[in-house]
Amino acid sequence: MLIGYARVSTPEQDLEPQLVALREAGCERVFSDKASGAKANRAGLADALSHARAGDVLVVWKLDRLGRTMKGLIDLSAELVNREVGLRSITDGIDTAGTAGKLVFHIMAAMAEMERDLVRERTTAALIIARREGRIGGRKRVMTPKRIEAARKLLASGMSAREIAPTIGVSVATLYRHLPAAVQESVTAEGEA
């Protein structure tokens, strides 16, 4: 089945020329968006892709209707290859039913895979350097050494864990996680009193 997709960037622009071209190309279903190509979430494109099955062909008036960036276009092409959905661009002359179109399609899919691998390599290298320099990724710790010291002093003064946690600005669970033995002794003492 030929599935058409049309897009214009602003509500003032006219979709009709694209819709006519898609119908003339033989599209049985046509989906459209009036949204910037930079937006990742486009309902019309999502609907078109959800209707596409292996063996179907996604038809667009021009490749730039699918997205504004080469990376976005490459990622979408790779997704289509994986799902065995063809791609045809009316004005660009790309059709994956032909040998040249398949070549372009597979090159784009290979570029997407290469980009993902490069991002993974750069991320891994950056993490190794950060660890070597003593930096650890993730969220900053809520329980700073000052808060731990304050919690110990408050526990020693006889306050309960439920009173201390809001006082130092942490949850009771966080307090238990960082001072398990001291808090447990406090809870036992509370129970005996």
N, C-alpha and C positions, 0 to 999 in steps of 0.2 A: 504494500500500500504506500502511496506517496502522501506524506504528511507535510503540509506547508507551515512555515513560520514567518511572520512579518513583524517588523518593529519600527517605530519612530521614536525619537527621543523626547518630544514634547507633545502635549495634548493638541497644540495648534497645528501640528504637521498632519498631513493627509496619508492614511494607510492605503487608500484605494488603488494607486498604481501598483503597489506590491501585491495586493490581494488579487487584482486582475491577472498579473503575470503568473502568480501561483496557480490560479484556476486554469489558465491557459496551458500551464505545464502539466495539468492532469491531477492536481492534488485533490484527494477525496475529503480530507479534513484539513482545515486551516486554523491556526491559532495565532494570536497577535498580542502585542504589548505596546503600550504608549509609556515607555520608561527609558531612562538612560541605559546605554549599553554597559556602563560602569557598575550598575546595580547587579549584585550577584543573584538576588531573589527576584525573578521575573515570573509571574504566574503563568503567562501564556507559554513561555518556553518550557516551564516545568510541566504543564499539561501536555504539550507536544511530545516531550520526552517520555512522559508516562504512558502515552498511547502507542509509542513506537515499539515494535516487536522485531525480533531477529528477521532479517530479510526486508524490512521496510526501509524507506528512504526519506530522510529529512531534507526538504527542499526549501531553500532560501533565495530571495531575490539577489542578495549579495552577501558575501561572508561576513562583512562588518555588521550585519544585522544580528549575528550571534553574539558578538561581544566587541568591546573596544580595544582590548589588549591582546597581544599575540599569545601570551601565557594562557589567558582565558579561552581563547580559540583552540589552542593546542590541547588544553585539558578536556574541553568538550569533545574534540576530535578523538582523543584517546578513549573517552567514555563510549562514544559511538562505535569505535572499533571493537571494544570489549563486548559490547552488546550485539555486535554483528548488524548494526544499523548503518545503512549507507548515507551519503551526503551528496547533495547536488546544489551547486550555486549557479543560478541562471545566468547572471551577467559576468561572473568570473570564469565560466566555462569549466568548472570542476564537477566531475561526476565520477563517483567511485565505482560505477558499473563498468567503466572503461579502464584499461590498463594504466594510463597516465594518471587518472583520478585516484586509483588505488595506490599508486606510488606516492602521490602527494599526501594522501590520507595516512599511509604508514609512516612516512617521514615525519608528519606532524605528531603522530602517536609516539614515535621514537624520541622526538624532541621533548615531549611531555615527560617521558620516563627519565630521560637524561636530566631534565630540570629538577625532578623530584630527588634523584640521586645526588645531584650537586648540592641541593638544599640540605639533605641529610648529612653529607660529608662536611659541609661548612658548620652545621650545628654541632656535630660530633667534635670537630676540631676546636670550636669555641668553648665547648664544655670541658675538654681536656685542659686547655690553657687556663680556664677559670679555676678548675680544681687545683692545678699546679700553683696558682697564685693564692690559694686558700679561700677562694670564693665558692660558696655553695648556692646552687640555684634554689628556686622555690620561694615560698612565702617567708617574710621576715618573722622571726620568733616574737610571740607576744610576751612571753615570760623572759624579760631581760634580767640580768644579774641584780639590778636595783629592785625589781619587783620581787624576785626570789628572796632577797635579804629582808625586804619589808614584810613579806608573808611570814618568814621565820620569826621575826620580832613580834608580829601580831599573834602568831600561834603561841609563842612563849608567854605573851601577856594574858592568855586565856581566851582569846576570841575563837569562835568556831569557824570552820571552813566556809560555811554559808554566809557568814558575816564578812570574812576576809576577802572572798572573791570579788564582790562588787566594789569593795573599798579600794582594791588595787587595780580594778578594771579588767578582770578576766572572768572566765566561767569557772564554776566549781570543778568541772571535769579537767580543765587546764591546770588548776591548782593541784588536783589529785595526781595528775600526770607528772608534774615537776617536783612535788614534795610528797610522794606517796606515804612514806613511813611517818613523817611528822604529822601529816593530816590524819592518818589512821590513829595515831596516838591521841590526837585531839578529839576525834570522834569517840574513841573508847572512853576517854576521860569525861566527855559530855554524857555518855550513857550511864556512867557510874554515879554522876552527881545527882 
